[in-house]
Amino acid sequence: MNLIYLKNISLSLISLSALIMVTVYIISLLSRPVIVPTNLPSINDIKFDAVYDTAVDQTSNSFPESNFDYELIGYRSGGNDSSVILKKGNKEFVLKKGDKLDNMYQLIEVTQEEITFLNQGKLFKIKNSVGK
């Protein structure tokens, strides 16, 4: 008799756990997230009104602010794929050609000899001494 009693208890426990699993599965199906479509603007509707000032003063070769204490720690020269890595304190900045540093200095050109930035129509150059 004990064997039949143990079989009934185990069958009841297995049936109860199966019922709980089916209930949880049904609840998860009914409570799935509702996906709401977003209306993103088309890329064709966006206007790009960037103005590039070609009048450049090439006489200045230092930054106007004395707090420009960025250290050049790496560069890659290669036409449009040029980029530099600058360090200030414990922060590193990776700039590609055309990016701005502190929303002031735009990276214009990277060569093996110098790095050129543009700020307010003035051209600023840093001597490239990385790896030399």
N, C-alpha and C positions, 0 to 999 in steps of 0.2 A: 503494500500500500504506500509506503514511503516513496517508492520509485515513481509511481503514478502522480503522487502529490508534488514531487520535485519537478517532474516533467511539465505539469500544469503551471507551476509557478514560473519556470523558465520560459515557457511558451507565452505566458501572460506578459512577462517583462520584455521579451523580444517584440511582441505585438504592440505594447505600449510605446516602446522606443521607436518602432516603425511609424506609428501613428503620429508621434511628436515630430519626426523628421518630415513626414508628408505635410503636416500642418505648417511647419516652418517654411518649407518649400513653396507652398501656396501663398503664404503671407509675403514672401520675398517676391513672388511674381506679381502680386497685386500692388505692392508698394514700390515698384521700380520708378526711377526718376522720370520726370516729364521733360522731354527735350524741346526747348523753345527755339525756333529759328531766330537768328540775329540778322539784322539788316545792316551789313557793313557797306560802306560806300565803295563804289567802283574806283579802281586806280585811275581810270580815265577822267573821273570827276575832280581829281586833286590837281591843283595848280602849283607848279614849282616856279617861284618867282625869285630865284637866287640871282643876285647881281654880283658880278666879279669886277672889281675895279682894276683896270689894267695900268693905271697911272701909278707907277711904283718908284719910290725914291730909293735908289740903290746906293746912296752915300752913307747911310747909317749901317753900322755893323754890330751894334750892341742893343740890348733890350732897354727900353726907356725906364722900366722899373728896376730898382735895385734888388727887389725880392724875387727875381727870376733865378731861383737856385735849383733848377732841374739839372740832373746829371744824365748825360747820354750814356746808356749802357748797352745799346744795340741798335743796329740798323739793317735795312735791306733795301738796296737801291736796284731799281729795275723798271724805269719808266712809270707807268700808271700803277704798278704793283709795289711802289716804294712804301716803306714804313719805318718807324723809329720806335724805340722803347726808351722812355725817360723815367727817371726816378726822382722823387722828392720825399725825403724822410723815409717812411716805411711803405709808401704807396708807389706803385709802378703804373705808368700810363703807356698804352700801345696806341699809336696814331698811324693811320694810313694817309696817303696823300689826299689832301682835301679836308681832313678832319681838323677840328679846332681844339686847342689846349686851353683850358679855363675859359672857354667861349671868347677868347681874345686873339690868340695866335694861331693862324691857319697854316698848316704844313703845306708848303708849295713844292719843294724839291728836295730830294735826298741823293747825294752823290758820295763818292768815296772821300772827297775832300771836305765837303761842308753840308750842313743841314740848313735849309732856308725856310723861314716863317714870314708871314705877312700879317701886319696889324695896322689898321686904319690907313691903308695906302702906303705904308712904309715897309721896306724889306729889311729883315733881320737875319743875319747869318751866324751860325755856330760852327766853329772848326771841328771837324770830325776826327777825333783821335782814338776811336775805338779800335783795338787790335793793332795799334802802332806803337 
